[in-house]
Amino acid sequence: MKSLTFLLLIFISCNPLDEIHLQYNCYYEGEQKQILELINQYRNTKLVCDFDATQLAEQRVIEIITDMSHAGYRTVNGQYPGEILSYGYSCPESIVKAFYNSENHCRVMLDDKYNRLGIGIYNKYTVIILIK
């Protein structure tokens, strides 16, 4: 399954997207689902999975392997999303706890202006994109 996901991520990363347009919600399983549930435990308003934000997060997770920065930032419906990047954490609990314990990451993660998110995971790299 992971090799299939990796191939999909490579394909997506070969299609540069300057802007993502919201389409519809998606459904998470496994680590992505756990991360969403853990983030929602900290928030006042619940986030839901978004297909386009997930597509962007999956593209970004491949990009940050070579450049762990926000240099590949893209807009979603003409607005700048929240973007949280991490490397080195082995489980959803440690990823979300690290975000919560970082002032800047926590501010983005808990911002009530966001109601949708996308999560991209590859090896120990994680990208979370938050949008309105």
N, CA, C and O atoms as CSV, one atom per row, in Angstrom:
chain,resi,resn,atom,element,x,y,z
A,1,MET,N,N,0.819,-1.201,0.000
A,1,MET,CA,C,0.000,0.000,0.000
A,1,MET,C,C,0.855,1.253,0.000
A,1,MET,O,O,0.549,2.205,-0.717
A,2,LYS,N,N,1.942,1.272,0.806
A,2,LYS,CA,C,2.781,2.460,0.859
A,2,LYS,C,C,3.444,2.729,-0.479
A,2,LYS,O,O,3.596,3.889,-0.861
A,3,SER,N,N,3.849,1.677,-1.212
A,3,SER,CA,C,4.481,1.914,-2.500
A,3,SER,C,C,3.477,2.483,-3.495
A,3,SER,O,O,3.844,3.313,-4.326
A,4,LEU,N,N,2.228,2.057,-3.429
A,4,LEU,CA,C,1.193,2.625,-4.288
A,4,LEU,C,C,0.978,4.098,-3.963
A,4,LEU,O,O,0.862,4.927,-4.866
A,5,THR,N,N,0.923,4.423,-2.681
A,5,THR,CA,C,0.770,5.807,-2.262
A,5,THR,C,C,1.944,6.639,-2.738
A,5,THR,O,O,1.754,7.757,-3.218
A,6,PHE,N,N,3.152,6.117,-2.616
A,6,PHE,CA,C,4.341,6.835,-3.040
A,6,PHE,C,C,4.273,7.143,-4.530
A,6,PHE,O,O,4.596,8.257,-4.943
A,7,LEU,N,N,3.858,6.174,-5.343
A,7,LEU,CA,C,3.747,6.416,-6.774
A,7,LEU,C,C,2.725,7.502,-7.067
A,7,LEU,O,O,2.946,8.333,-7.948
A,8,LEU,N,N,1.624,7.511,-6.353
A,8,LEU,CA,C,0.613,8.539,-6.521
A,8,LEU,C,C,1.192,9.900,-6.163
A,8,LEU,O,O,0.943,10.883,-6.861
A,9,LEU,N,N,1.961,9.965,-5.084
A,9,LEU,CA,C,2.552,11.222,-4.666
A,9,LEU,C,C,3.537,11.746,-5.701
A,9,LEU,O,O,3.580,12.949,-5.959
A,10,ILE,N,N,4.310,10.880,-6.285
A,10,ILE,CA,C,5.248,11.299,-7.328
A,10,ILE,C,C,4.476,11.862,-8.512
A,10,ILE,O,O,4.859,12.893,-9.065
A,11,PHE,N,N,3.406,11.206,-8.905
A,11,PHE,CA,C,2.600,11.679,-10.014
A,11,PHE,C,C,2.031,13.062,-9.726
A,11,PHE,O,O,2.083,13.952,-10.575
A,12,ILE,N,N,1.490,13.236,-8.530
A,12,ILE,CA,C,0.922,14.530,-8.164
A,12,ILE,C,C,1.999,15.595,-8.150
A,12,ILE,O,O,1.761,16.719,-8.591
A,13,SER,N,N,3.193,15.261,-7.647
A,13,SER,CA,C,4.239,16.259,-7.532
A,13,SER,C,C,4.768,16.692,-8.892
A,13,SER,O,O,5.413,17.736,-8.994
A,14,CYS,N,N,4.511,15.918,-9.931
A,14,CYS,CA,C,4.951,16.306,-11.264
A,14,CYS,C,C,3.983,17.281,-11.930
A,14,CYS,O,O,4.270,17.796,-13.010
A,15,ASN,N,N,2.861,17.534,-11.307
A,15,ASN,CA,C,1.877,18.470,-11.834
A,15,ASN,C,C,1.884,19.735,-10.989
A,15,ASN,O,O,1.198,19.793,-9.969
A,16,PRO,N,N,2.651,20.756,-11.395
A,16,PRO,CA,C,2.703,21.958,-10.556
A,16,PRO,C,C,1.335,22.630,-10.479
A,16,PRO,O,O,0.663,22.832,-11.490
A,17,LEU,N,N,0.947,22.965,-9.265
A,17,LEU,CA,C,-0.342,23.597,-9.045
A,17,LEU,C,C,-0.093,24.964,-8.429
A,17,LEU,O,O,0.423,25.052,-7.315
A,18,ASP,N,N,-0.447,26.025,-9.128
A,18,ASP,CA,C,-0.302,27.350,-8.562
A,18,ASP,C,C,-1.468,27.676,-7.655
A,18,ASP,O,O,-1.322,28.429,-6.692
A,19,GLU,N,N,-2.615,27.117,-7.957
A,19,GLU,CA,C,-3.798,27.366,-7.146
A,19,GLU,C,C,-4.659,26.121,-7.122
A,19,GLU,O,O,-4.845,25.458,-8.142
A,20,ILE,N,N,-5.171,25.814,-5.970
A,20,ILE,CA,C,-6.045,24.664,-5.784
A,20,ILE,C,C,-7.470,25.184,-5.628
A,20,ILE,O,O,-7.691,26.173,-4.929
A,21,HIS,N,N,-8.427,24.540,-6.258
A,21,HIS,CA,C,-9.829,24.918,-6.116
A,21,HIS,C,C,-10.546,23.855,-5.299
A,21,HIS,O,O,-10.433,22.664,-5.587
A,22,LEU,N,N,-11.277,24.278,-4.291
A,22,LEU,CA,C,-11.993,23.335,-3.436
A,22,LEU,C,C,-12.992,22.527,-4.247
A,22,LEU,O,O,-13.726,23.073,-5.071
A,23,GLN,N,N,-13.013,21.217,-4.007
A,23,GLN,CA,C,-13.952,20.362,-4.719
A,23,GLN,C,C,-14.915,19.672,-3.758
A,23,GLN,O,O,-16.115,19.947,-3.793
A,24,TYR,N,N,-14.428,18.802,-2.920
A,24,TYR,CA,C,-15.307,18.040,-2.038
A,24,TYR,C,C,-14.491,17.433,-0.901
A,24,TYR,O,O,-13.261,17.422,-0.936
A,25,ASN,N,N,-15.191,16.936,0.092
A,25,ASN,CA,C,-14.536,16.298,1.229
A,25,ASN,C,C,-13.998,14.930,0.833
A,25,ASN,O,O,-14.394,14.359,-0.183
A,26,CYS,N,N,-13.095,14.422,1.648
A,26,CYS,CA,C,-12.550,13.092,1.434
A,26,CYS,C,C,-12.681,12.296,2.722
A,26,CYS,O,O,-13.255,12.780,3.697
A,27,TYR,N,N,-12.164,11.104,2.731
A,27,TYR,CA,C,-12.249,10.238,3.907
A,27,TYR,C,C,-10.852,9.739,4.247
A,27,TYR,O,O,-10.129,9.263,3.373
A,28,TYR,N,N,-10.474,9.848,5.514
A,28,TYR,CA,C,-9.162,9.401,5.958
A,28,TYR,C,C,-9.241,8.073,6.694
A,28,TYR,O,O,-10.246,7.748,7.326
A,29,GLU,N,N,-8.150,7.312,6.595
A,29,GLU,CA,C,-7.956,6.100,7.369
A,29,GLU,C,C,-6.550,6.146,7.948
A,29,GLU,O,O,-5.748,6.984,7.535
A,30,GLY,N,N,-6.235,5.282,8.877
A,30,GLY,CA,C,-4.887,5.121,9.395
A,30,GLY,C,C,-4.342,6.366,10.075
A,30,GLY,O,O,-5.051,7.038,10.824
A,31,GLU,N,N,-3.057,6.672,9.804
A,31,GLU,CA,C,-2.373,7.776,10.466
A,31,GLU,C,C,-3.037,9.121,10.189
A,31,GLU,O,O,-3.127,9.961,11.085
A,32,GLN,N,N,-3.502,9.334,8.961
A,32,GLN,CA,C,-4.161,10.605,8.642
A,32,GLN,C,C,-5.406,10.788,9.509
A,32,GLN,O,O,-5.641,11.872,10.043
A,33,LYS,N,N,-6.188,9.744,9.645
A,33,LYS,CA,C,-7.397,9.815,10.473
A,33,LYS,C,C,-7.041,10.107,11.922
A,33,LYS,O,O,-7.697,10.921,12.573
A,34,GLN,N,N,-5.996,9.443,12.434
A,34,GLN,CA,C,-5.576,9.663,13.814
A,34,GLN,C,C,-5.124,11.113,14.024
A,34,GLN,O,O,-5.477,11.731,15.029
A,35,ILE,N,N,-4.358,11.649,13.095
A,35,ILE,CA,C,-3.894,13.035,13.211
A,35,ILE,C,C,-5.083,13.987,13.225
A,35,ILE,O,O,-5.142,14.889,14.060
A,36,LEU,N,N,-6.028,13.798,12.312
A,36,LEU,CA,C,-7.228,14.645,12.284
A,36,LEU,C,C,-7.977,14.567,13.614
A,36,LEU,O,O,-8.363,15.598,14.164
A,37,GLU,N,N,-8.183,13.373,14.130
A,37,GLU,CA,C,-8.904,13.208,15.397
A,37,GLU,C,C,-8.162,13.869,16.556
A,37,GLU,O,O,-8.784,14.501,17.410
A,38,LEU,N,N,-6.836,13.726,16.592
A,38,LEU,CA,C,-6.043,14.323,17.666
A,38,LEU,C,C,-6.061,15.853,17.599
A,38,LEU,O,O,-6.182,16.520,18.626
A,39,ILE,N,N,-5.941,16.399,16.399
A,39,ILE,CA,C,-6.014,17.863,16.251
A,39,ILE,C,C,-7.375,18.362,16.719
A,39,ILE,O,O,-7.463,19.365,17.428
A,40,ASN,N,N,-8.429,17.665,16.325
A,40,ASN,CA,C,-9.779,18.092,16.700
A,40,ASN,C,C,-10.021,18.018,18.213
A,40,ASN,O,O,-10.909,18.705,18.718
A,41,GLN,N,N,-9.264,17.213,18.935
A,41,GLN,CA,C,-9.384,17.172,20.392
A,41,GLN,C,C,-8.927,18.494,21.021
A,41,GLN,O,O,-9.405,18.869,22.091
A,42,TYR,N,N,-8.007,19.194,20.361
A,42,TYR,CA,C,-7.488,20.461,20.873
A,42,TYR,C,C,-8.325,21.665,20.437
A,42,TYR,O,O,-8.269,22.715,21.077
A,43,ARG,N,N,-9.083,21.530,19.382
A,43,ARG,CA,C,-9.761,22.674,18.769
A,43,ARG,C,C,-11.158,22.909,19.325
A,43,ARG,O,O,-11.818,21.992,19.813
A,44,ASN,N,N,-11.597,24.184,19.237
A,44,ASN,CA,C,-12.981,24.540,19.576
A,44,ASN,C,C,-13.926,24.146,18.451
A,44,ASN,O,O,-15.029,23.663,18.705
A,45,THR,N,N,-13.497,24.350,17.205
A,45,THR,CA,C,-14.295,23.972,16.037
A,45,THR,C,C,-13.597,22.819,15.335
A,45,THR,O,O,-12.369,22.787,15.259
A,46,LYS,N,N,-14.365,21.882,14.829
A,46,LYS,CA,C,-13.791,20.681,14.238
A,46,LYS,C,C,-13.402,20.911,12.782
A,46,LYS,O,O,-14.086,21.617,12.042
A,47,LEU,N,N,-12.297,20.303,12.394
A,47,LEU,CA,C,-11.840,20.311,11.011
A,47,LEU,C,C,-12.374,19.074,10.303
A,47,LEU,O,O,-12.601,18.039,10.930
A,48,VAL,N,N,-12.571,19.185,9.004
A,48,VAL,CA,C,-12.931,18.031,8.188
A,48,VAL,C,C,-11.892,17.890,7.078
A,48,VAL,O,O,-11.238,18.856,6.685
A,49,CYS,N,N,-11.764,16.687,6.598
A,49,CYS,CA,C,-10.831,16.389,5.519
A,49,CYS,C,C,-11.319,17.020,4.222
A,49,CYS,O,O,-12.504,16.945,3.896
A,50,ASP,N,N,-10.403,17.641,3.483
A,50,ASP,CA,C,-10.734,18.254,2.204
A,50,ASP,C,C,-9.865,17.639,1.107
A,50,ASP,O,O,-8.652,17.516,1.274
A,51,PHE,N,N,-10.466,17.260,0.011
A,51,PHE,CA,C,-9.760,16.589,-1.082
A,51,PHE,C,C,-8.635,17.447,-1.642
A,51,PHE,O,O,-7.509,16.968,-1.772
A,52,ASP,N,N,-8.910,18.698,-1.973
A,52,ASP,CA,C,-7.896,19.552,-2.594
A,52,ASP,C,C,-6.761,19.891,-1.639
A,52,ASP,O,O,-5.599,19.930,-2.045
A,53,ALA,N,N,-7.086,20.136,-0.377
A,53,ALA,CA,C,-6.040,20.392,0.609
A,53,ALA,C,C,-5.179,19.143,0.798
A,53,ALA,O,O,-3.970,19.256,0.998
A,54,THR,N,N,-5.778,17.967,0.737
A,54,THR,CA,C,-5.033,16.719,0.843
A,54,THR,C,C,-4.119,16.540,-0.361
A,54,THR,O,O,-2.968,16.128,-0.219
A,55,GLN,N,N,-4.630,16.848,-1.537
A,55,GLN,CA,C,-3.810,16.754,-2.742
A,55,GLN,C,C,-2.598,17.674,-2.626
A,55,GLN,O,O,-1.484,17.271,-2.962
A,56,LEU,N,N,-2.798,18.888,-2.162
A,56,LEU,CA,C,-1.696,19.828,-1.989
A,56,LEU,C,C,-0.732,19.330,-0.907
A,56,LEU,O,O,0.483,19.410,-1.088
A,57,ALA,N,N,-1.251,18.819,0.209
A,57,ALA,CA,C,-0.396,18.315,1.286
A,57,ALA,C,C,0.449,17.132,0.800
A,57,ALA,O,O,1.620,17.019,1.162
A,58,GLU,N,N,-0.133,16.259,-0.011
A,58,GLU,CA,C,0.614,15.125,-0.543
A,58,GLU,C,C,1.702,15.579,-1.511
A,58,GLU,O,O,2.772,14.973,-1.566
A,59,GLN,N,N,1.443,16.621,-2.261
A,59,GLN,CA,C,2.457,17.178,-3.144
A,59,GLN,C,C,3.567,17.831,-2.317
A,59,GLN,O,O,4.752,17.646,-2.597
A,60,ARG,N,N,3.174,18.590,-1.304
A,60,ARG,CA,C,4.146,19.305,-0.475
A,60,ARG,C,C,5.039,18.352,0.315
A,60,ARG,O,O,6.214,18.653,0.522
A,61,VAL,N,N,4.507,17.199,0.766
A,61,VAL,CA,C,5.320,16.284,1.559
A,61,VAL,C,C,6.482,15.742,0.727
A,61,VAL,O,O,7.551,15.480,1.279
A,62,ILE,N,N,6.307,15.573,-0.549
A,62,ILE,CA,C,7.400,15.146,-1.421
A,62,ILE,C,C,8.388,16.303,-1.618
A,62,ILE,O,O,9.600,16.088,-1.638
A,63,GLU,N,N,7.876,17.514,-1.762
A,63,GLU,CA,C,8.745,18.681,-1.953
A,63,GLU,C,C,9.628,18.948,-0.741
A,63,GLU,O,O,10.791,19.315,-0.902
A,64,ILE,N,N,9.106,18.773,0.464
A,64,ILE,CA,C,9.896,19.124,1.649
A,64,ILE,C,C,11.004,18.125,1.935
A,64,ILE,O,O,11.874,18.399,2.762
A,65,ILE,N,N,10.997,16.985,1.279
A,65,ILE,CA,C,12.097,16.041,1.446
A,65,ILE,C,C,13.408,16.693,1.017
A,65,ILE,O,O,14.454,16.435,1.613
A,66,THR,N,N,13.356,17.531,-0.006
A,66,THR,CA,C,14.560,18.205,-0.478
A,66,THR,C,C,14.671,19.643,0.013
A,66,THR,O,O,15.762,20.213,-0.018
A,67,ASP,N,N,13.565,20.250,0.470
A,67,ASP,CA,C,13.595,21.636,0.943
A,67,ASP,C,C,12.581,21.793,2.074
A,67,ASP,O,O,11.405,22.069,1.837
A,68,MET,N,N,13.056,21.611,3.300
A,68,MET,CA,C,12.176,21.677,4.471
A,68,MET,C,C,11.902,23.146,4.810
A,68,MET,O,O,12.356,23.658,5.832
A,69,SER,N,N,11.156,23.801,3.936
A,69,SER,CA,C,10.786,25.195,4.171
A,69,SER,C,C,9.390,25.421,3.609
A,69,SER,O,O,8.779,24.517,3.039
A,70,HIS,N,N,8.905,26.624,3.777
A,70,HIS,CA,C,7.594,26.974,3.225
A,70,HIS,C,C,7.730,27.603,1.843
A,70,HIS,O,O,6.826,28.305,1.388
A,71,ALA,N,N,8.855,27.357,1.174
A,71,ALA,CA,C,9.117,27.961,-0.133
A,71,ALA,C,C,8.126,27.512,-1.203
A,71,ALA,O,O,7.906,28.252,-2.162
A,72,GLY,N,N,7.527,26.351,-1.084
A,72,GLY,CA,C,6.586,25.855,-2.083
A,72,GLY,C,C,5.146,26.222,-1.802
A,72,GLY,O,O,4.222,25.633,-2.363
A,73,TYR,N,N,4.963,27.183,-0.945
A,73,TYR,CA,C,3.626,27.633,-0.532
A,73,TYR,C,C,2.747,27.946,-1.737
A,73,TYR,O,O,3.209,28.572,-2.691
A,74,ARG,N,N,1.491,27.521,-1.706
A,74,ARG,CA,C,0.542,27.786,-2.794
A,74,ARG,C,C,-0.760,28.321,-2.220
A,74,ARG,O,O,-1.031,28.163,-1.030
A,75,THR,N,N,-1.553,28.944,-3.053
A,75,THR,CA,C,-2.836,29.455,-2.602
A,75,THR,C,C,-3.933,28.424,-2.856
A,75,THR,O,O,-3.806,27.544,-3.708
A,76,VAL,N,N,-4.996,28.561,-2.100
A,76,VAL,CA,C,-6.192,27.734,-2.267
A,76,VAL,C,C,-7.342,28.715,-2.420
A,76,VAL,O,O,-7.628,29.491,-1.508
A,77,ASN,N,N,-7.997,28.683,-3.568
A,77,ASN,CA,C,-9.064,29.641,-3.876
A,77,ASN,C,C,-8.611,31.087,-3.645
A,77,ASN,O,O,-9.373,31.912,-3.140
A,78,GLY,N,N,-7.378,31.376,-4.017
A,78,GLY,CA,C,-6.850,32.726,-3.915
A,78,GLY,C,C,-6.450,33.142,-2.505
A,78,GLY,O,O,-6.046,34.287,-2.299
A,79,GLN,N,N,-6.550,32.259,-1.547
A,79,GLN,CA,C,-6.190,32.578,-0.160
A,79,GLN,C,C,-5.004,31.711,0.263
A,79,GLN,O,O,-4.820,30.592,-0.214
A,80,TYR,N,N,-4.216,32.266,1.167
A,80,TYR,CA,C,-3.084,31.506,1.681
A,80,TYR,C,C,-3.536,30.601,2.815
A,80,TYR,O,O,-4.124,31.071,3.789
A,81,PRO,N,N,-3.267,29.308,2.696
A,81,PRO,CA,C,-3.657,28.375,3.761
A,81,PRO,C,C,-2.649,28.401,4.899
A,81,PRO,O,O,-1.556,28.952,4.766
A,82,GLY,N,N,-3.031,27.799,6.018
A,82,GLY,CA,C,-2.068,27.511,7.066
A,82,GLY,C,C,-1.300,26.269,6.656
A,82,GLY,O,O,-1.868,25.341,6.080
A,83,GLU,N,N,-0.007,26.252,6.952
A,83,GLU,CA,C,0.815,25.110,6.567
A,83,GLU,C,C,1.711,24.746,7.744
A,83,GLU,O,O,2.415,25.599,8.284
A,84,ILE,N,N,1.683,23.476,8.139
A,84,ILE,CA,C,2.509,22.976,9.229
A,84,ILE,C,C,3.345,21.818,8.690
A,84,ILE,O,O,2.811,20.886,8.089
A,85,LEU,N,N,4.658,21.882,8.907
A,85,LEU,CA,C,5.574,20.861,8.423
A,85,LEU,C,C,6.271,20.203,9.605
A,85,LEU,O,O,6.557,20.857,10.608
A,86,SER,N,N,6.545,18.898,9.483
A,86,SER,CA,C,7.331,18.230,10.519
A,86,SER,C,C,8.163,17.118,9.905
A,86,SER,O,O,7.879,16.609,8.821
A,87,TYR,N,N,9.212,16.763,10.655
A,87,TYR,CA,C,10.061,15.639,10.268
A,87,TYR,C,C,10.550,14.938,11.533
A,87,TYR,O,O,10.882,15.587,12.525
A,88,GLY,N,N,10.590,13.630,11.487
A,88,GLY,CA,C,11.241,12.854,12.523
A,88,GLY,C,C,10.326,12.215,13.546
A,88,GLY,O,O,10.800,11.466,14.400
A,89,TYR,N,N,9.047,12.481,13.493
A,89,TYR,CA,C,8.137,11.907,14.478
A,89,TYR,C,C,7.597,10.585,13.963
A,89,TYR,O,O,7.311,10.441,12.774
A,90,SER,N,N,7.459,9.617,14.868
A,90,SER,CA,C,7.140,8.262,14.435
A,90,SER,C,C,5.678,7.872,14.551
A,90,SER,O,O,5.270,6.838,14.022
A,91,CYS,N,N,4.870,8.697,15.247
A,91,CYS,CA,C,3.460,8.323,15.394
A,91,CYS,C,C,2.596,9.590,15.434
A,91,CYS,O,O,3.091,10.673,15.748
A,92,PRO,N,N,1.310,9.449,15.114
A,92,PRO,CA,C,0.411,10.610,15.100
A,92,PRO,C,C,0.395,11.381,16.421
A,92,PRO,O,O,0.342,12.611,16.418
A,93,GLU,N,N,0.441,10.673,17.537
A,93,GLU,CA,C,0.412,11.342,18.840
A,93,GLU,C,C,1.602,12.276,19.010
A,93,GLU,O,O,1.443,13.406,19.473
A,94,SER,N,N,2.801,11.810,18.635
A,94,SER,CA,C,3.994,12.653,18.796
A,94,SER,C,C,3.995,13.817,17.820
A,94,SER,O,O,4.495,14.892,18.152
A,95,ILE,N,N,3.448,13.632,16.625
A,95,ILE,CA,C,3.356,14.711,15.646
A,95,ILE,C,C,2.471,15.829,16.181
A,95,ILE,O,O,2.878,16.991,16.207
A,96,VAL,N,N,1.262,15.479,16.607
A,96,VAL,CA,C,0.307,16.497,17.069
A,96,VAL,C,C,0.788,17.131,18.369
A,96,VAL,O,O,0.607,18.332,18.568
A,97,LYS,N,N,1.391,16.354,19.248
A,97,LYS,CA,C,1.916,16.920,20.498
A,97,LYS,C,C,3.026,17.929,20.202
A,97,LYS,O,O,3.089,18.981,20.838
A,98,ALA,N,N,3.892,17.623,19.253
A,98,ALA,CA,C,4.960,18.561,18.874
A,98,ALA,C,C,4.370,19.847,18.303
A,98,ALA,O,O,4.845,20.938,18.620
A,99,PHE,N,N,3.342,19.733,17.466
A,99,PHE,CA,C,2.681,20.932,16.924
A,99,PHE,C,C,2.077,21.753,18.062
A,99,PHE,O,O,2.196,22.978,18.085
A,100,TYR,N,N,1.435,21.077,18.995
A,100,TYR,CA,C,0.781,21.765,20.105
A,100,TYR,C,C,1.801,22.481,20.993
A,100,TYR,O,O,1.521,23.556,21.523
A,101,ASN,N,N,2.975,21.886,21.153
A,101,ASN,CA,C,4.011,22.463,22.011
A,101,ASN,C,C,4.863,23.525,21.321
A,101,ASN,O,O,5.733,24.118,21.958
A,102,SER,N,N,4.636,23.771,20.053
A,102,SER,CA,C,5.341,24.819,19.315
A,102,SER,C,C,4.398,26.008,19.154
A,102,SER,O,O,3.305,25.866,18.605
A,103,GLU,N,N,4.814,27.169,19.627
A,103,GLU,CA,C,3.926,28.339,19.611
A,103,GLU,C,C,3.365,28.640,18.221
A,103,GLU,O,O,2.158,28.828,18.067
A,104,ASN,N,N,4.232,28.685,17.211
A,104,ASN,CA,C,3.759,29.015,15.860
A,104,ASN,C,C,2.888,27.921,15.259
A,104,ASN,O,O,1.853,28.203,14.655
A,105,HIS,N,N,3.312,26.668,15.427
A,105,HIS,CA,C,2.511,25.565,14.884
A,105,HIS,C,C,1.151,25.484,15.583
A,105,HIS,O,O,0.125,25.252,14.944
A,106,CYS,N,N,1.162,25.677,16.893
A,106,CYS,CA,C,-0.075,25.605,17.665
A,106,CYS,C,C,-1.052,26.710,17.247
A,106,CYS,O,O,-2.254,26.473,17.126
A,107,ARG,N,N,-0.530,27.900,17.032
A,107,ARG,CA,C,-1.385,29.027,16.618
A,107,ARG,C,C,-2.109,28.694,15.314
A,107,ARG,O,O,-3.303,28.965,15.181
A,108,VAL,N,N,-1.397,28.112,14.357
A,108,VAL,CA,C,-2.008,27.741,13.075
A,108,VAL,C,C,-2.991,26.588,13.278
A,108,VAL,O,O,-4.106,26.622,12.758
A,109,MET,N,N,-2.583,25.579,14.025
A,109,MET,CA,C,-3.408,24.389,14.233
A,109,MET,C,C,-4.735,24.715,14.915
A,109,MET,O,O,-5.756,24.098,14.609
A,110,LEU,N,N,-4.730,25.673,15.828
A,110,LEU,CA,C,-5.935,25.982,16.597
A,110,LEU,C,C,-6.740,27.149,16.043
A,110,LEU,O,O,-7.793,27.476,16.592
A,111,ASP,N,N,-6.280,27.777,14.984
A,111,ASP,CA,C,-6.955,28.948,14.418
A,111,ASP,C,C,-8.357,28.579,13.922
A,111,ASP,O,O,-8.509,27.756,13.020
A,112,ASP,N,N,-9.375,29.196,14.522
A,112,ASP,CA,C,-10.772,28.887,14.182
A,112,ASP,C,C,-11.189,29.349,12.792
A,112,ASP,O,O,-12.264,28.976,12.322
A,113,LYS,N,N,-10.365,30.155,12.122
A,113,LYS,CA,C,-10.744,30.560,10.763
A,113,LYS,C,C,-10.636,29.382,9.791
A,113,LYS,O,O,-11.232,29.415,8.715
A,114,TYR,N,N,-9.888,28.350,10.157
A,114,TYR,CA,C,-9.767,27.165,9.307
A,114,TYR,C,C,-10.823,26.136,9.687
A,114,TYR,O,O,-11.064,25.885,10.868
A,115,ASN,N,N,-11.457,25.534,8.663
A,115,ASN,CA,C,-12.440,24.491,8.935
A,115,ASN,C,C,-12.196,23.206,8.136
A,115,ASN,O,O,-12.926,22.227,8.287
A,116,ARG,N,N,-11.174,23.216,7.293
A,116,ARG,CA,C,-10.834,22.041,6.490
A,116,ARG,C,C,-9.326,21.841,6.526
A,116,ARG,O,O,-8.564,22.776,6.772
A,117,LEU,N,N,-8.911,20.603,6.278
A,117,LEU,CA,C,-7.480,20.362,6.238
A,117,LEU,C,C,-7.139,19.239,5.286
A,117,LEU,O,O,-7.991,18.447,4.883
A,118,GLY,N,N,-5.876,19.196,4.943
A,118,GLY,CA,C,-5.303,18.103,4.172
A,118,GLY,C,C,-4.053,17.638,4.885
A,118,GLY,O,O,-3.321,18.447,5.455
A,119,ILE,N,N,-3.803,16.337,4.859
A,119,ILE,CA,C,-2.651,15.773,5.538
A,119,ILE,C,C,-1.885,14.907,4.547
A,119,ILE,O,O,-2.449,14.016,3.912
A,120,GLY,N,N,-0.594,15.183,4.427
A,120,GLY,CA,C,0.291,14.366,3.609
A,120,GLY,C,C,1.372,13.765,4.495
A,120,GLY,O,O,1.996,14.469,5.289
A,121,ILE,N,N,1.590,12.459,4.357
A,121,ILE,CA,C,2.592,11.765,5.165
A,121,ILE,C,C,3.448,10.910,4.236
A,121,ILE,O,O,2.934,10.185,3.384
A,122,TYR,N,N,4.772,11.011,4.419
A,122,TYR,CA,C,5.683,10.109,3.722
A,122,TYR,C,C,6.878,9.866,4.629
A,122,TYR,O,O,7.565,10.809,5.022
A,123,ASN,N,N,7.132,8.597,4.965
A,123,ASN,CA,C,8.163,8.236,5.927
A,123,ASN,C,C,7.970,9.058,7.193
A,123,ASN,O,O,6.906,8.970,7.807
A,124,LYS,N,N,8.935,9.841,7.603
A,124,LYS,CA,C,8.798,10.635,8.823
A,124,LYS,C,C,8.492,12.096,8.527
A,124,LYS,O,O,8.632,12.948,9.405
A,125,TYR,N,N,8.079,12.394,7.309
A,125,TYR,CA,C,7.697,13.749,6.921
A,125,TYR,C,C,6.179,13.885,6.988
A,125,TYR,O,O,5.452,12.988,6.563
A,126,THR,N,N,5.706,15.006,7.521
A,126,THR,CA,C,4.272,15.268,7.595
A,126,THR,C,C,4.012,16.704,7.193
A,126,THR,O,O,4.727,17.612,7.619
A,127,VAL,N,N,2.982,16.917,6.368
A,127,VAL,CA,C,2.520,18.249,5.998
A,127,VAL,C,C,1.029,18.331,6.301
A,127,VAL,O,O,0.260,17.441,5.937
A,128,ILE,N,N,0.636,19.401,6.966
A,128,ILE,CA,C,-0.770,19.653,7.209
A,128,ILE,C,C,-1.092,21.009,6.602
A,128,ILE,O,O,-0.449,22.011,6.913
A,129,ILE,N,N,-2.096,21.026,5.734
A,129,ILE,CA,C,-2.577,22.244,5.091
A,129,ILE,C,C,-3.955,22.541,5.678
A,129,ILE,O,O,-4.837,21.682,5.652
A,130,LEU,N,N,-4.143,23.743,6.203
A,130,LEU,CA,C,-5.430,24.156,6.789
A,130,LEU,C,C,-6.025,25.259,5.938
A,130,LEU,O,O,-5.332,26.210,5.577
A,131,ILE,N,N,-7.318,25.137,5.611
A,131,ILE,CA,C,-7.982,26.117,4.752
A,131,ILE,C,C,-9.351,26.472,5.304
A,131,ILE,O,O,-9.880,25.809,6.196
A,132,LYS,N,N,-9.916,27.554,4.738
A,132,LYS,CA,C,-11.274,27.987,5.102
A,132,LYS,C,C,-12.279,27.259,4.258
A,132,LYS,O,O,-13.482,27.477,4.405
